[in-house]
Amino acid sequence: MEALQIANSLPMWIACGVAVVLVIVQALIFIKKAIDAAPHVGVTKEQVNKAIKSSALTSIGPSIVVLSGMLSLLVTVGGPMGWMRLSFIGSVMFESIAAGIGTGAVGVQLGVDELTPLALTMAVWTMILGSVGWIIFSTFAADKMDKIQNKLAGSNPAGLTIISTGAIIGVFAAMCGQKLVMVDKTALATVLGGICMFAMMTLTKNEKFAKLREWNLTIAMLVAVVLTAII
C-alpha cells in the first residue's frame, strides 16, 4: 500500500478523529466551567456572552491561516494527520518543519520525492514527539505559574499586569522578529499585517465603527494575506 493510501485510510481517520473529539470535549468543559465560575468573580451574563462572541470572531482569522496550512499537509502527510495535528497544536510552521525533518532522516525530501511508508512514519513520529515537551511542561508547571507570578510581583497587583503584558509583547516580538529578518514575502506579510492592525485599531476608536473592533484581527490578517499574494 502506498504511503498516502495509508495516511488517508479509514483507520487513520478514526484514530485522528478520536483525538479531535477529545479536544472539542475539553473545550466544552472549559467553557462550562468558566460560565459556572463567572458569577463568583463578579462577571455578569452579558459580559460572558460578549467574551464568547469576541473570542469566536477573533478566532476566524487565525483559523483561516491554519486551514490554508492544513491544505499543504494534506498532500504530504494526509488529511487525518493534518487535521489532528493542527487541531491540537495549530502551528503550521512547526508541523511542516517537523514533517520535513522526519522524512529527511530517511532520505526523502518532503514535497519533492515520493513519500514512502517509512518516511510517513518518521514524519508522524517527529511531529508528535517534537511537541511532547510542551505537554509535559504544561502538565507539571501550570499549577505553579500563579505562585511564580505572585513571587515576582510581590504584593503589587499592578506588577502581575506588567509581567503578563511584558510576556505577551515579548512572545509576539520574537515571532515577528523571526519573520522580519528573512527580508522576503514573509517579512512583507508581517509588516502589512502590523500596518493593517494599526489602521483598524485607529478606525474602530471612532464609535461609528466600534462594532468592528471584534473583527480587527481577522480583517488585518486577511487583508495582509491578500496584499502579500498580489504583490
C-alpha positions in Angstrom: 0.0 0.0 0.0 1.3 3.5 -0.9 2.1 6.0 1.8 -0.8 8.4 1.1 -3.2 5.5 0.9 -2.2 4.6 4.4 -2.3 8.2 5.5 -5.8 8.7 4.3 -7.2 5.3 5.2 -10.3 4.8 7.4 -8.3 3.6 10.5 -6.3 6.8 10.4 -9.4 8.9 10.2 -10.9 7.1 13.1 -7.7 7.3 15.2 -7.2 11.0 14.5 -11.0 11.7 14.9 -10.9 10.4 18.4 -8.1 12.9 19.3 -10.0 15.8 17.7 -13.2 14.9 19.6 -11.2 14.9 22.8 -10.1 18.5 22.0 -13.7 19.5 21.4 -14.9 17.9 24.6 -12.1 19.6 26.5 -13.1 23.0 25.1 -16.7 22.5 26.0 -15.7 21.5 29.6 -13.6 24.7 29.9 -16.5 26.8 28.6 -19.0 25.3 31.0 -16.6 25.7 34.0 -15.9 29.3 33.0 -19.6 30.1 32.7 -20.3 28.5 36.1 -17.4 30.4 37.8 -18.3 33.8 36.3 -20.9 34.8 38.9 -18.5 34.0 41.7 -15.9 36.5 40.4 -18.3 39.3 39.6 -18.7 38.7 35.8 -22.2 39.2 34.5 -24.0 37.0 32.0 -23.9 39.9 29.4 -20.1 40.1 29.9 -19.7 36.3 29.4 -21.8 36.4 26.2 -19.8 39.3 24.9 -16.5 37.5 25.7 -17.7 34.4 23.9 -18.8 36.4 20.9 -15.5 38.3 20.7 -13.4 35.2 21.1 -15.3 33.4 18.4 -15.0 36.3 15.9 -11.3 36.9 16.7 -10.5 33.2 16.1 -11.8 33.4 12.4 -8.6 35.0 11.0 -6.1 32.6 12.7 -8.4 29.7 11.8 -8.3 30.6 8.1 -4.5 30.7 8.2 -4.4 27.3 9.9 -6.8 25.9 7.3 -4.5 27.1 4.5 -1.6 25.3 6.2 -3.7 22.2 6.5 -4.1 22.1 2.8 -0.3 21.8 2.4 -0.2 19.0 4.9 -3.0 17.2 3.0 -0.6 16.4 0.2 2.3 15.5 2.5 1.1 13.5 5.5 -2.6 13.0 4.5 -5.9 14.6 5.7 -6.4 12.8 9.0 -2.9 13.6 10.4 -3.0 17.2 9.2 -6.5 17.6 10.7 -5.5 16.2 14.0 -2.1 18.0 14.3 -3.5 21.4 13.5 -6.5 20.8 15.8 -4.0 20.1 18.6 -1.1 22.5 18.1 -2.3 24.9 15.3 1.3 25.8 14.4 1.6 25.4 10.6 5.3 26.2 10.6 6.1 23.7 13.3 4.2 20.8 11.7 5.7 21.5 8.2 9.2 21.7 9.6 8.8 18.6 11.8 7.4 16.6 8.9 10.3 17.7 6.7 12.9 16.7 9.3 11.2 13.3 9.8 11.2 12.4 6.1 14.7 13.9 5.6 16.0 11.4 8.2 15.3 8.6 5.8 16.4 10.4 2.7 13.1 11.7 1.4 12.7 15.4 0.7 9.1 16.4 1.7 7.1 17.7 -1.2 9.8 16.7 -3.8 10.4 13.0 -3.5 7.8 10.3 -3.5 6.6 9.7 0.1 7.3 6.2 1.3 5.5 4.4 4.2 8.7 4.7 6.2 9.0 8.4 5.5 5.4 8.9 6.5 6.0 7.0 9.8 9.1 9.2 10.5 7.1 12.4 9.8 4.3 11.4 12.1 6.6 10.4 15.0 8.7 13.6 14.6 5.6 15.8 14.6 4.3 14.1 17.8 7.5 13.7 19.8 8.5 17.2 18.9 5.5 18.6 20.8 5.7 16.3 23.8 7.9 18.7 25.7 5.2 21.4 25.7 2.6 18.9 27.1 5.0 17.7 29.8 5.9 21.2 30.9 2.3 22.4 30.9 1.2 19.3 32.9 3.8 19.8 35.7 4.2 23.6 35.7 0.7 25.0 35.0 -0.5 24.9 38.6 2.7 26.6 39.8 2.6 29.6 37.5 0.4 31.6 39.9 2.9 31.2 42.7 5.7 32.2 40.4 3.8 35.3 39.2 2.9 36.3 42.8 6.5 35.9 43.9 7.8 38.0 41.1 5.2 40.7 41.5 5.1 40.7 45.3 2.0 42.4 46.9 1.7 44.8 44.0 -1.4 43.8 41.8 -0.2 46.1 39.0 3.0 44.1 38.9 1.1 41.0 37.7 -0.4 43.0 34.8 3.0 44.4 33.9 4.6 40.9 33.9 1.8 39.3 31.8 1.8 42.2 29.3 5.5 42.1 29.0 5.5 38.3 28.4 2.9 38.7 25.6 4.8 41.5 24.0 8.0 39.5 24.2 6.4 36.4 22.6 4.9 38.3 19.7 8.0 40.4 19.2 10.1 37.3 19.0 7.7 35.7 16.5 7.6 38.9 14.3 11.3 39.3 14.6 11.9 35.9 13.1 9.8 36.8 10.1 11.3 40.3 9.6 14.9 39.1 9.3 14.0 36.9 6.4 13.5 40.0 4.2 11.1 38.3 1.8 7.4 37.9 1.4 7.1 36.6 4.9 8.6 39.9 6.2 6.2 41.8 3.9 3.2 40.0 5.2 4.3 40.8 8.8 4.7 44.5 8.1 1.4 44.7 6.2 -0.3 42.9 9.0 1.0 45.4 11.5 0.0 48.3 9.4 -3.5 46.9 8.8 -3.9 46.2 12.5 -2.9 49.7 13.4 -5.3 51.1 10.9 -8.1 49.0 12.2 -7.4 50.0 15.8 -7.3 53.6 14.9 -10.5 53.3 12.8 -12.5 51.5 15.5 -11.7 54.1 18.1 -14.5 56.0 16.4 -17.8 55.0 17.9 -19.3 54.7 14.4 -17.1 51.7 13.7 -17.0 50.3 17.3 -18.8 47.1 16.2 -15.8 46.3 14.0 -13.4 46.0 17.0 -14.0 42.3 17.4 -13.1 41.8 13.7 -9.8 43.8 13.9 -7.5 40.8 13.9 -9.4 38.8 11.3 -9.6 41.8 8.9 -6.0 42.7 9.4 -4.8 39.1 8.7 -6.9 38.6 5.6 -6.0 42.0 4.1 -2.3 41.3 4.7 -2.5 37.9 3.2 -4.3 39.1 0.1 -2.0 42.1 -0.4 1.1 39.9 0.0 -0.2 37.4 -2.6 -0.9 40.2 -5.0 2.4 41.9 -4.6 
